[in-house]
Amino acid sequence: DRVITRLAPYRGGLRAGMAFGAAAFVVGISFGVVAEPIMGPVAPIVMSAALFAGASQFGVTAVLASGGDAATAIATGTMLNARFLPMGVAIAPALKGGRLRRALEGQAIVDASWALAARSDGGFDRETMIGATVPQYPAWVLGTAAGVLFGSALGDPEALGLDAMFPAFFVALLAAELGRPRAVPAALIAGAIALSLTPLLPPG
């Protein structure tokens, strides 16, 4: 009974996270399919297990697939993951315990969970974030493994549209946030920056 009582605050996040976990599994398959020809069978799975950061993983893969070098790929992944710094600062007051525990809880910060945990008063619900991340991590790693192991049976990932799945996932997340104050100007500015830098940056 005590365990059930302690887990009760996480149930809402777990329920919401199941849908994102299903999406993570499918997107993980697409990552495994796209990454395996470039990195081999082991690196994509290890990358998903250690990083659990789809945007940077797809970014690194895109750079390497476009002929970019390792330094550019690492820089791309680092820049994409830099968004977790302000996200971590925003949610930090909601985390509990000492530095080690807070650092561990901070590992649950992923885009969908962070968005789900945001409250209308500007604060964050810690239990919702952690609960929502729990289904997503194993789904992402298992999806990557499935894509690596069975990707060759699926054929050309671009012909199946798998390369477009991850951008579509982020567009869906963005659409859900457009009702927030200043969200539309921020999205437009970000889009303008991305378009203006595209001709200037290295491949990928």
N, C-alpha and C positions, 0 to 999 in steps of 0.2 A: 504493500500500500504506500509506503514511504517513497519508493522509487516512482510509482505511478504519479504521486502527488508532485514530485520534483520535475517530472517530465511534462506535466500538464501545460505549463506556459509555452512549451516548444511545439505543441500540436498544430497550432495555426500555421506556423512556418513550415512544418513538415508537410502539411496538406498542400499548401501553396507550392512548396518546392517540388512536389511529385511531378507536376506538369512541366516545370523547368528541367527536372531530371530526365523526363522523357525526351525533351528537346535536346538536352545535353548529350544523351545517348546517340540520337540521330546525327547531330552536328559532329560528335566525336567520331562517328563512322566516316563522315565526309573528310575529317582531318586525317584519319588513318589512311584512307584511300589516296588522298592527295599527297601526303607526306612520305608514304612508304617508298615510292619510286625514287625520291630525292634523298632520303636519309637512311633507307634500309629498314628492316623489320623491327629492330630493337629500339632505336633512338626515339621514334614517335611515342611509343608506349612509356618509356622512361621519362620523356619530356612531359607527357600528360600527368603522370603520377607525381613528378617532382614540382612542376610549375602550376598546373591546374589554372592556366591562363590562356583561354582560347584565342583572344585577340592577338596576343604576342606570338603564340604558336603559329597561327595562320600568317601573321606578318613575316616571321622568320622564314616560313616555307615559301611565301610569295617572293621574297627577295632571292632566295637560293634558286627557285625555279626560273626566275628571270635572268639568272646569270650573275647576280650580285655576290660579293665575297662575304666571308664569315664575319668580318668586322662590321660591315653594313647591316648584316642580318642581326647581329647582337645589338647594335645601336637601335635598330628598328624595334626589336622586342623590348628593350629597356625603355624607349620613349612611350611605347604603348602601355607598358605597365606602370609608368609614372603617374597615371591617373589614380592609382591606388593611394598615393600619398595624400592628396586632399580628401579623398574618400575616407581614409583612415583618421585623419584629423577631425573630420566632421562627426564620425561615429565614436571617437575615443571616449567622450564623457559617458557613454552608455555601457562601456565595457567594465568588467569587475575584476577585483583582486590586484595582486602585485604585478610587477613588470612581466614576469614570465607568463603568468596566466593571461594577461592582457595581450601579450604577443601571440600566444596560441589562439586566443579567441579572434584576434585580428586576421588569422589565416582563413576565417570563414567569410571574409569580405570578397564577394564576387559580384559582378554587375547586377544580376537579377535579384540576389538576396539583399544587396544594399538598397536597391530601389523598393523592394517589398517592405523593408524595415523602416523606411522614411515615414515620419508622421507629419500631420498637417501643421503641427506647431514648430516644425524645424528640427525636432529631436529624432531619435532612432530607437527602435525596439530591438534590444539585443537578442532576446529569445527568438523573435521572428527571423532575424538574420541567420542565426546559427541553425535553427530548425530547417530553414529553406535550403541551406547549403548541404546539409547531411545527405539528401538523396542525389544531389548533383555531382558530387565528387566521384563516387563509384560509377555512376552512369557515364561520366566523361571518360574515365580510364577504360571501362569495359567497351564503350563505343569505339574508342581509338583502337583497342586491341582487335575488335571485330573488323574494323575497316582495314587494318594491316593484314589480318589473316585471310579475309575473304574478299578483299578489294578487287583482286584480279578477276574474280568471277562476275563482278559488276560491270566490267568494261571501262570505257573512257569516262572519268569523273566529270569532265566538262560536258560531254554529251548528255549525261544524266542530270546536269544542273547542280551537282554537289558543290562546285566551286562557288556558287551563288548563295548557298544555304546560310553560311555564316554571316555575310553582310545583311541578308534578309532578317536574320535573328536579331541583329543589332538595330535595324530599322524598326522592328516591332517593339523593342525596348524603348527606343527613342519616342515612338508614337505614344506610348503609355505615359511618358513624362511631359508631353507638350502642354498639359494643362497647368503646370506649375508656373509661378511667377518668373519671368525673364527666361523661360526655357526656349521659346521660339527665337528671340534674338541671339541667344547663346548658340543654338543649333545652326542658325544662318551664318554667324561669324565663323564657327568651326568649319562649315562647309566651304565658305569662301577661302579660308586659309588653306584647306586641303587642295582645292582646285588650283589656287595660285602657285602652290609649291610643287604640284605634280610634274610640270615640265622641268623643274630645276633639280629634283632629288634623284639619287641613283635608281636603277631598275628595282621595281617591286615596292 
